[in-house]
Amino acid sequence: MQAARFQDSLATPAGQVSLAAAALGGLLVIVSAFVRTMIPLRWLAVGSNLGFIVYGLAHPSPIMVVLHSVLLPVNLWRVGQMVRLTRRVSAVAADARQLELWLRPYMRARSRRAGSTVFQRGALADRLYFIVSGVVELPEIGRRLEAGQMFGEIAFFAPDRRRSSSARCLTDCLLMSIDETTFTQLVYQNPDFGLAVVQLIAGRLSQDIQRLQAGPPPAAT
């Protein structure tokens, strides 16, 4: 019976198109199993959704049509989100202000009083931060950070993931932060974003090395 239905489908152009769409959808599902990055994976999912929708309409299968009609807009929304993030990464240099704009949808804001501690030296890194307003000090390395700067990200990539310095607010501050799990997912989903963060960290470390090589400023006379 199935063989007869298959032959009947091949007998008409519409049937041939529907079978080709189903075959393409199945092939894309197989290919997606070997794809490691998120954007190509989402595009493959979109293609397979379209293929199975066409097949489900030509060979009436309401369940198949409904399932892939629900998945299609979800996959389109996710691929659009990742493509927009990639374009932002490609369009500008990697700096903290731009990264804050990209990450804002995934971050939460919190106000802190002057003198409050954001994190202690040696603590496990679980969040990274952007300064919306105020001044934050990293006392162990003698550094002050102002609005628009990012901090706390280097420990995410340290072997032990421990803070190399504490951070405290010198003034009332408004900080935005993102948790480690969300940040890691973004890096895995979008390698270009991860590269931008690594470039930012490399630049930060280079500045620290240059500051150490220059030595302390001369004492006032």
Buried (B, 14 or more C-beta within 10 A) or exposed (E): EEEEEEEEBEEEEEBEBBBEBBEBBBBBBEBBEEBEEBBEBBBBBBBBBBBBBBBBBBBEBEEBBEBBBEBBEEBBEBBEBBBEBBEBBEEBEBBBEBBBEBBEEEBEEEEBEEEEEBBEBEBEBBBBBBBBEBBBBBEEEEBEBEBBBBBBBBBBEEEEEEBBBBBBBBBBBBBBBBBBEEBEEBBEBBBBBBEBBBBBBEEBEEEBEEEEEEEEEEEEE
